[in-house]
Amino acid sequence: MKRKEVKKVQKKKNFKRRFFISFIILFAVLLSIGGYIYFQAYQATSDSYSELNRDKSLLREKSVDIGNDPISILLLGIENYSSGGSNGRSDTIIVLTFNQDEETLKMLSIPRDTFVPIIGENIQDKINHSYAYGGAEMTINTVEEFLNIPIDYFATIDFAGFLNVIDIVGGITVDVPFNFSEDSHDGTGKLYYTEGAMDLNGKQALGYARMRKQDPEGDIGRGDRQKQVVEAVIDKLTSPSTVFKIDNLANEYGENVTSNLKLSELMSFYKEYRNFNTNNIEQLKLDGTNESIDGISYYVVDEKSLETISTELRSHLELN
């Protein structure tokens, strides 16, 4: 064999060797990242786990299996900055129902001033006060009674966690429906929003999701903007680049999220819905009117609208 041919063969061998070694190193790194992610997820879910005083909802005949059954999740955004982190109220109340056969998600934002019986207190009040009275468990019981659906899982996140998660994923983009301004939650100044596509950091996203007084549709318009934020966050969290931010996200989850979802259930949920298309999110709306009762403003839901929403959610959960 000629010298040039020998060199050519040697170069090919060296290239194959380097490629093979690089592949092995990459595989080892991915394995170590996978193990690290599992450890971080385990630590975060252990820190955030909060067990309910029940095995299942009383509106369920048997416990649900995330891999096989449609499920419901109650998301609570807790306003506790004005109370020093204690006795907060659920500023945001969102019910999500997932049906894996249909690959659909239904989302209902319950106006925080909705006039309901508070289960466990024997009074009627604004639904967001249920959290201040009895935490997540009382809110879950109140929502179950109000909508006549089981709540299988819940997750609460406070304002600090909401801000930090959005900042960690690099912000979100939303379609602002009209120009408006909003006071920042911490009293540091005004936040300004202009109609059209707009990139928001954590503080801006919080103000965008919370504003309602300047919205012509009040709490309903607020619900539409919250849906935008939820969709945008889902898009960011399911993007490939999120794997490199898992450390910070896991820390936030452990510090600022409380949930009854175990790691095994979170992994089952991810397996079922990792390819979920946010276009399959359908937002539901509770019709009603703002009324003054004993000098206090409440949102009184139309009974026919409530019955329609309840029936639709029960159907989506495949309940009789």
N, C-alpha and C positions, 0 to 999 in steps of 0.2 A: 504494500500500500504506500502511495506517495505521501510525502511529508504534509502537503496541504490537506489531503484527504484525512490523514491521521488527526491533524489539528481540528478539522471540521467535525469529525466524529467525537473528539474530546470535548469540543465546545457544546455539542448537543447533550453529551452526558452530564457536563457541568450544569447546563441549564435545567435539565430534568431533575438533577440532584437538588439544585437550589429551589426549584419549584416545589418538589416533594417536601423538602425541609420547611419551606414557608407554609405549605398547606398544613403540615403537622403542627407547627407553632400556632397558626391561626385556629386550628381545631382545639388545641389545648387552651388557648385564650378564651375561646367561646365557651368551653366547658367550665373554665374557672369563673367566667362572668355569670354563666347560668347558675352555678353553685352559689355565687355571691348574691345574685338576685333572689334566689330561693331563701337564703339566710336572711337577707334584708326584709323580704316580704314576711317571713316567719316572725321576725322581731317586731316589725311594724304592726302586724295583725294581733300579736300577743299584747302589745301596749295599748291598742285601741279597742280590743274586744270587750263587749259589754253584754252579758247574758240577760235575756228577758226572763221573768218569773213564769215561764210557760214553755212547754215543748213545741207547741204549735198554736196557731190562732184558733179560737173557739169556733170560728166560721169555717174551719177545715175539718174534714172527716179524718184525714191522716196528714202526716208531715209531708212537705213537698221535697222533691228531688230536683235540683237545678238542672241536671242533665236530661230530665224526662218531662218535667211539669212546667206549665206556665207559672210565673212567679210575680209577686208584687214587691216593690221597694218604696219605702217612704223616706224622702230626702228632706232634712230639716236644716235650714240655714239659721244659726243661732246668733241673735243680737245680744252680746254680753259685754260689749266694750263700755257701756254706760253704767254697768253694775260691777265693774271690776272683775268680770269673769264668773260671776255667780248669779243665780236666779234670773237668767236671761229669758228672752221670749223667742219663739220660732218666727223670725221675720220672714222666712220663706218656707212654704209647705208645698212640696211637690210629690205627687203619687205617680209612680211609674209601673206599668204592667208590661211584662215581656212574654211573648209567645214564640217559642223557637220554631214550631212547625210553620207558622206563617212568616217568620222572620220579621216581626213587626214589634214596635214599641208604642204604647199609648201613654201620653203624658198629660196630667191634670195638675194645674197650679191652683191651689185653693186660696182665694183671697184671705189675707190674714185677719181682716175684720169680720169674717163670716160669723153670723150669729148662730150658735149651736149649743146643744146641751153638753156640758163638760162632764164626761163620764168619770165618776169617782168623787165629784164635788157637789153633785145635785144642784147645779146652777146652770143658767144659760149665760154665755159670755162670748167674747171674741175667741175664735179658735186658737189664735196664737198665744193666748193666756194659758192654755192647757199645759204648755211646757213649764211655765213658771210655777204652776200649781203642783205638778207631779212628774216633771221631766219627760223623757221620750216615751216611757210606758203609758202615761196618761194621755199623751198626744196620740199614740197609736190606738188606744182604746176609743178615743173620741172620734178619730178619723174612720175607724172600722164601723162604729155605730152610725156615723153620718152618711157614709157611702154604701153601707151594707156589703163590704168586701173584706176579705182577710188581708192583713198586712203581714207578709212573711218575713221581710227583713227591713231594717232601718239603718240609716247612716246620718249622723249629725256632723256638721262642720261649722266652726266659728269663723268670724270675719278674718281673723289672722290667717287661718288655714286657706281660706278662699283666695285671699290676696297672694299668698306665697306660692300656691300651686300654679296660678296663672303666670306669675313672674318666672317660675322655674321652667315652664314649658315655652317661654319666650313670648308671652302675650297671645292675644287672640284678635281675630278680625271679625267685625260685625257690620251689618248694614243698618246704619242709624236712620230711623224713619223721618225725623225732623230735627231742627236745631233746638237745643235746650241746654240749660246749665243746671248743676246740682251741687249742693254743699258736700264736701268730702265727709266721710263718716267720722273722721277724727278731728274735724273742725279746723283743718289746716288751710282751708281756702275753697275756691270755686273750681269745679270741673266743667269743662265746656265740650259739647258734642255738636258736630256738624253733620248735616244730612248726607247720606251716602256711605260708602265703604270707609271704615275707620279702624286703625290699629289701636288696641287698648292694652295698657298694662294692668296689673292687679287692682290698683286703687281705682282706675278709670272703669274697669269692668264691674267692680262692686257698685259704684255710683250709677252706672248704666242699668244694672239689674234692679236696683232699689227704687229709682225714681218713679213716682206715680202721680204726684199732684199736678204736674204740668202736662200729663198725658191725657188727651181728650177721652180716652177709653178707660182711664183710671187703672184699677187693679187688673183689668183684662189686658190693657196695653202693656202693663208691667209683666204680665205672664208671657206675652209674646216675646218681650225682650229677654226674659229669663230663659226661654226656650232657645233663643239664638245663642246665648252664652253657654248653655249646656251642650248644644250641638258643637260649638266651636271648641270647647274643652275636650269633648269626646274625640274630635278629629285630631287634636294635638296629642292626646294621651295614647292614641292608637297608631301614631306615626312611628316609623322605625327609629328615628333619632331619640325617642323617649328612653330607649334602653341605656343611653349614656347619662341619663338624669335620674336613674332609678334610686341612687343613694339619697339625693335630696328629697325626692318624692316620697320615699319610704319614711324618712324622718318626719316629714310633714304629716303623713298619714298617721304615724304613731303618736304625734304630739297634739294634733288638732282635729282628728276624726274619731268618733265613737260609733261602733257598729256591732251588730250581732252576727256578722259574716265571718266565718272561720276561714283560715287559709285554704283548706281543701275546697270550701264552697266558692271562694274567690277564683281558684284555679279552674273549677268546673264552669263557673260563669264566663271566664275568659275563653275557655275552650269552645263554649257554645256560641259566644257572641263576638269572637275576635274579628270576624269579617263583616260585622254588622254595618249596614249602610244607613247613615243618619237621615237619608231621604225617606226612610221607612218610619220616621217618628211622626206620629199623628198627635196634634195637640187638641185636647178637649177643653170646652169652656162651660162654666157654670153661669147661667143667666140669673140675674137678680137685680135688686135695686138698693141704693143707699138710703137708709132710713134712720131717723133719730128716735131712740127709745130711752126714756128717762133722761133726756138731754145728752145722750151719748150716741155717736154715729156708728152704725153697724151696716154690714152688707147682708141683706136678707135674700137668700137664694130662692128662686122660683121652684116650687115643689115639682112641677112637671119636668123642668130641666134636670133637677136632681134625680128624678126617677129614670129619665132617659140615660143620664151619665152612668148611674149605678148599673143599669141593665147592660150597657155597652161594656163596662169594665168587667162585669161578671162573665159576660160572653167571651171576652178576650182571655179571661183566666180559665175558661172552659168549666164554669160552675153551673149547676142547675139553676 
